[in-house]
Amino acid sequence: MFSTNGKISARQVKRMLTIELFGLSALVLPLFALNLDGRDFLFAFLLGILLVTLLTAVVLYLARHMKGNFFAYVKRRLGTVGGMIFGAVLFAYCFLTFLYVLRLFGDLGTDFVLREESPYVLMTMAAVAAFFLAQGELQIRSRVSEVFYPVLMYPILALILFAAFHMDAGYLAPGTARIDLETLSKGGEMVIPFGMLVLFLLLKPYVHDPEKGGRAVSEGVTFVLWTLLILFVVLIGTFGGGGVRSLPYPAVTLMSSTEIPGGFLQRWDVIFTGLLMTGLFLSAGACLSYMKLLAKPFLRRGKERNLTLALCILGLLAAFLAGNYEKALQLYQVLGGRVLLPLEILFLVLLWIIERTGSRRERQGGGQRDGEEERLKAEKREKVGKILGIVTVTAVCVLVLSGCSGRELEDRKFSSVVVVPSEDIEARMDLLQQQSSQFLDYGHVKAILLYEEVAKDPIKLEEVLLYFQEHPEFAQNILVFAGGEKELKVARENSRGIGDELGDLYKNQPKGKEALSADLKDLLNFIFNEEPEIRIPVVSAAGEKLILDGSITVLRENS
């Protein structure tokens, strides 16, 4: 049952905040630091942790001194005009975040889950689901977050833990970070997703126990920051600084190199993506909900639903008009990080100074009246709220968990191995698709077989690896082999099963006598982290099968 007192619990505040911040931060923060190496990135993030901690402390300080609702408080402290400007800045920040989250949702989904689907379709579905989540009472959003929290966060933590077993200690060797203006600037940008913390001031009148709600915010932020720090350390320990810079979504790509005990599923990156996409949908719903709360004092009663729909449509159109994901990211980074977030912080500092200087104006609160209005509306719309909650959960399940797309299984052709001859890899892959009446699905590839001359040439090898790196359908844990013309012919003729057989060769090796292995992640690390050499296993043909037959060593050009 939904409660009818218009309040949410401290636990719900913590879970809402955690889900809304983690997914967005895990995906976008590495993109803010593309020009930094591993140590510089960690230094920038540690600086970001310090700034976020200070931001949280200021927000909670103001929340403790705030009597009544947010609008009455800022009007008393900043005046009518100042309060309206502060509200407009928060509104613009929420709208910009909503735009970016929709664009990120579409790009992430087409890259890792529904590759043949249009990103505009995914963006529209995310906007519709966010609308259903935001148009109801705050209690609905909090209950949905409470239900999804263990479903999302516990598997994410488990996947990060398993990914940690694949780290290379050499990438985490002690060293000195570069401390300059660029690194310090990137540290400031790490705070951009955490601008949502300021909106706790809006939620305070709706929290059953505001004091516990403040502690819940502090605990949620601490949990998110520590989890992100562990994730980023694992990222650098797995891919190195160069690898992290080169990958479109390092946190997702990390999971394609993760092996879970039991070996029953290879593509954990798809599972991880589905979890993050669910978190993004909740973030989009939160942005709409906050915009509705910010505009509520200026609306006649009963007009909130129309406003939510209008904002949803405007945000979706803005995401469409952004052109592409890169432009949306740049807009979020520049406008959000250099304009809106600094303005938010400026107003917070002004409020903090006013409180600290001991202003003793009578604080008239409107919280009791607002709480009564919320209680009455919640009682009238309790049934509608339940329906909206069911629709929201159903929308997420249909969108993320079904894995459906515009192509049925019978229209797909699955291959367990990809053969790379001497000619241009991109032209060859395009030609194969043109000559096939079915869609070539590479989501289940277990092995890549390189022509031996390609494997020995560092320049050609880098071209091939860049192709695979730019196509996320190829998992990082795909095994890589080299062979001659005869071996490539055997692989082409048995493409459906030869990859599984090559993978089984390693699983069935005698204990202590395991053969040399190299996967796509190892070769990408060789390229992007400038390692001196890499050994690639060689296979030879034995009838219609391939067997291991030594290895070749590839040296860097300057080695």
Long-range contacts (C-beta under 8 A, 24 or more apart in sequence): 2-137, 2-139, 2-140, 2-143, 2-378, 2-382, 2-385, 2-386, 2-389, 3-139, 3-378, 4-375, 4-378, 4-379, 4-382, 5-208, 5-371, 5-375, 5-378, 6-137, 6-138, 6-139, 6-206, 6-371, 6-372, 6-373, 6-374, 6-375, 6-377, 6-378, 7-139, 7-206, 7-207, 7-208, 7-371, 8-138, 8-139, 8-142, 8-203, 8-206, 8-207, 8-208, 9-142, 9-207, 9-208, 9-209, 10-207, 10-208, 10-209, 10-212, 10-213, 10-215, 10-216, 11-146, 11-216, 12-142, 12-143, 12-145, 12-146, 13-142, 13-200, 13-203, 13-207, 13-213, 13-216, 13-217, 13-220, 14-216, 14-217, 14-219, 14-220, 15-142, 15-145, 15-146, 15-149, 15-220, 16-141, 16-142, 16-145, 16-282, 16-286, 17-196, 17-197, 17-200, 17-216, 17-217, 17-220, 17-221, 17-224, 18-149, 18-153, 18-220, 18-223, 18-224, 19-145, 19-148, 19-149, 19-152, 19-153, 19-279, 19-282, 19-283, 20-145, 20-196, 20-279, 20-282, 20-283, 20-286, 21-193, 21-194, 21-196, 21-220, 21-221, 21-224, 22-153, 22-156, 22-224, 22-227, 22-228, 22-279, 23-275, 23-276, 23-277, 23-278, 23-279, 23-280, 23-282, 23-283, 24-97, 24-101, 24-104, 24-193, 24-279, 24-280, 24-283, 25-193, 25-194, 25-224, 25-228, 26-228, 26-231, 26-251, 26-276, 27-104, 27-108, 27-249, 27-251, 27-252, 27-276, 27-280, 28-100, 28-104, 28-192, 28-193, 28-329, 28-332, 29-190, 29-193, 29-228, 29-232, 30-232, 30-235, 30-244, 30-247, 30-249, 30-250, 30-251, 31-329, 32-186, 32-189, 32-190, 32-192, 32-333, 33-186, 33-189, 33-245, 34-245, 35-182, 35-245, 36-178, 36-182, 36-183, 36-186, 36-241, 36-245, 37-178, 37-241, 37-242, 37-245, 38-171, 38-172, 38-236, 38-240, 38-241, 38-244, 39-175, 39-176, 39-177, 39-178, 39-241, 40-177, 40-178, 40-183, 40-186, 40-241, 41-186, 41-232, 41-236, 41-241, 41-244, 42-177, 42-232, 42-233, 42-236, 43-177, 43-178, 43-179, 43-183, 43-187, 44-183, 44-184, 44-186, 44-187, 44-190, 45-187, 45-190, 45-228, 45-229, 45-232, 46-187, 46-229, 47-183, 47-184, 47-187, 47-188, 47-190, 48-187, 48-188, 48-189, 48-190, 48-191, 49-190, 49-225, 49-229, 51-187, 51-188, 51-190, 51-191, 52-190, 52-191, 52-194, 52-197, 52-221, 52-225, 53-221, 53-225, 55-191, 55-194, 55-197, 55-198, 55-345, 55-348, 56-197, 56-217, 56-218, 56-221, 58-348, 58-349, 58-352, 59-197, 59-198, 59-200, 59-201, 59-217, 59-348, 60-200, 60-214, 60-217, 60-218, 61-352, 61-355, 62-201, 62-348, 62-351, 62-352, 62-355, 63-200, 63-201, 63-204, 63-210, 63-213, 63-214, 64-211, 64-214, 65-355, 66-201, 66-204, 66-363, 67-363, 67-364, 67-365, 67-367, 68-205, 68-363, 68-364, 68-365, 68-366, 68-367, 68-370, 69-205, 69-365, 69-366, 69-367, 69-370, 70-201, 70-202, 70-204, 70-205, 71-297, 71-366, 72-364, 72-365, 72-366, 73-201, 73-363, 74-351, 76-361, 76-363, 76-364, 77-350, 77-351, 77-354, 77-355, 77-359, 78-347, 78-350, 78-351, 82-347, 82-350, 85-347, 86-347, 87-294, 89-340, 89-343, 89-344, 89-347, 90-198, 90-199, 90-290, 90-294, 90-344, 91-291, 91-294, 91-295, 92-340, 93-195, 93-336, 93-340, 93-341, 93-344, 94-199, 94-287, 94-288, 94-290, 94-291, 94-294, 95-287, 95-291, 95-311, 95-314, 95-315, 95-318, 96-331, 96-332, 96-335, 96-336, 96-340, 97-193, 97-195, 97-196, 97-283, 97-287, 97-332, 97-336, 98-130, 98-284, 98-287, 98-288, 98-291, 98-311, 98-315, 99-315, 99-318, 99-319, 99-322, 99-328, 99-331, 99-332, 100-319, 100-328, 100-329, 100-331, 100-332, 100-336, 101-126, 101-280, 101-283, 101-284, 101-287, 102-126, 102-127, 102-284, 102-315, 102-316, 102-319, 103-319, 103-322, 103-325, 103-328, 103-329, 104-280, 104-325, 104-328, 104-329, 105-277, 105-280, 105-281, 105-284, 106-319, 106-325, 107-325, 108-249, 108-252, 108-273, 108-276, 108-277, 108-280, 109-273, 109-277, 111-248, 111-249, 111-472, 112-249, 112-252, 112-269, 112-270, 112-273, 112-472, 112-473, 113-270, 113-273, 113-274, 113-277, 113-400, 113-403, 114-403, 114-404, 114-405, 115-405, 115-443, 115-473, 116-405, 116-406, 116-407, 116-439, 117-405, 117-406, 119-325, 120-320, 122-399, 123-316, 123-319, 123-320, 124-316, 125-395, 125-399, 126-280, 126-281, 126-284, 126-399, 127-284, 127-312, 127-315, 127-316, 127-319, 128-312, 128-395, 129-281, 129-284, 129-285, 129-392, 129-395, 129-396, 129-399, 130-281, 130-284, 130-285, 130-287, 130-288, 130-312, 131-285, 131-288, 131-308, 131-309, 131-312, 132-388, 132-391, 132-392, 132-395, 133-281, 133-282, 133-285, 133-288, 133-289, 133-388, 133-392, 134-285, 134-286, 134-288, 134-289, 134-292, 134-308, 134-312, 135-288, 135-292, 135-304, 135-305, 135-308, 135-309, 135-388, 136-381, 136-384, 136-385, 136-388, 136-389, 137-374, 137-377, 137-378, 137-381, 137-385, 138-203, 138-206, 138-289, 138-293, 138-374, 139-378, 139-385, 140-385, 140-388, 140-389, 140-392, 141-282, 141-285, 141-286, 141-289, 143-389, 144-282, 144-285, 144-389, 144-392, 144-393, 145-282, 147-393, 148-278, 148-282, 148-396, 152-275, 152-278, 152-279, 155-271, 155-275, 156-227, 156-272, 156-275, 156-276, 157-227, 159-255, 159-258, 159-268, 159-271, 159-272, 160-227, 160-230, 160-231, 160-234, 162-258, 162-259, 162-260, 163-234, 163-238, 163-254, 163-255, 163-257, 163-258, 164-230, 164-234, 164-237, 166-238, 166-257, 166-258, 166-259, 166-521, 167-234, 167-237, 167-238, 168-237, 168-238, 168-240, 168-525, 169-237, 171-236, 171-237, 171-238, 171-239, 171-240, 171-241, 171-529, 172-233, 172-236, 172-237, 188-337, 189-333, 189-337, 191-337, 191-341, 192-332, 192-333, 192-336, 192-337, 192-341, 194-221, 195-336, 195-340, 195-341, 195-344, 196-286, 196-290, 197-221, 198-344, 198-348, 199-290, 202-290, 202-293, 202-294, 205-367, 205-370, 205-371, 206-371, 206-374, 238-521, 239-521, 239-524, 239-525, 239-528, 239-529, 240-525, 240-528, 240-529, 241-529, 242-525, 242-528, 242-529, 242-530, 243-524, 243-525, 243-528, 243-529, 245-528, 246-469, 246-524, 246-528, 247-469, 248-470, 248-472, 249-472, 251-276, 252-276, 252-472, 253-472, 253-476, 254-476, 256-472, 256-475, 256-476, 256-477, 257-475, 257-476, 257-477, 257-519, 257-521, 258-477, 259-477, 263-507, 266-444, 266-446, 266-475, 266-477, 267-443, 267-444, 267-475, 269-472, 269-475, 269-476, 270-403, 270-443, 274-400, 274-401, 277-399, 277-400, 278-396, 278-400, 281-396, 281-399, 281-400, 285-392, 287-315, 288-312, 288-315, 407-439, 411-438, 411-439, 412-438, 412-439, 412-440, 412-441, 413-438, 413-439, 413-440, 413-441, 414-441, 414-443, 414-444, 414-496, 415-440, 415-441, 415-442, 415-444, 415-445, 415-495, 415-496, 415-499, 416-444, 416-445, 416-446, 416-447, 416-495, 416-496, 416-497, 416-498, 416-499, 416-500, 417-445, 417-446, 417-447, 417-448, 417-449, 417-491, 417-495, 417-498, 417-499, 417-502, 418-442, 418-445, 418-447, 418-448, 418-449, 418-474, 419-449, 419-488, 419-491, 419-492, 419-495, 420-448, 420-449, 420-450, 420-451, 420-454, 420-464, 421-451, 421-454, 421-488, 422-451, 422-453, 422-454, 422-460, 424-463, 425-463, 425-464, 425-467, 426-467, 429-467, 441-473, 442-471, 442-473, 442-474, 443-473, 445-474, 445-475, 445-478, 445-499, 446-478, 446-479, 446-499, 446-500, 446-502, 446-503, 447-478, 447-479, 447-480, 447-481, 447-498, 447-499, 447-502, 447-503, 448-474, 448-478, 448-479, 448-480, 448-481, 448-520, 449-481, 449-482, 449-483, 449-487, 449-488, 449-491, 449-539, 449-546, 450-480, 450-481, 450-482, 450-483, 450-536, 451-482, 451-483, 451-484, 451-485, 451-488, 452-482, 452-483, 452-484, 452-538, 452-552, 454-482, 455-482, 455-536, 455-552, 455-554, 456-482, 456-552, 456-554, 458-554, 458-555, 458-556, 458-557, 459-557, 461-523, 461-527, 461-554, 462-527, 465-520, 465-523, 465-524, 465-527, 466-527, 468-520, 468-524, 469-524, 474-520, 475-520, 476-519, 476-520, 476-521, 476-524, 477-519, 477-520, 477-521, 478-519, 478-520, 479-503, 479-506, 479-517, 479-518, 479-519, 479-537, 480-518, 480-519, 480-520, 480-522, 480-523, 480-536, 480-537, 481-536, 481-537, 481-538, 481-539, 481-546, 482-536, 482-537, 482-538, 482-539, 482-552, 483-538, 483-539, 483-540, 483-541, 483-546, 486-541, 487-539, 487-540, 487-541, 487-546, 489-541, 490-541, 490-544, 490-545, 490-546, 491-546, 493-544, 494-544, 498-545, 498-546, 501-545, 501-546, 502-539, 502-546, 505-547, 505-548, 515-548, 516-551, 526-554, 526-556, 530-556, 531-556, 532-556, 532-559, 533-559
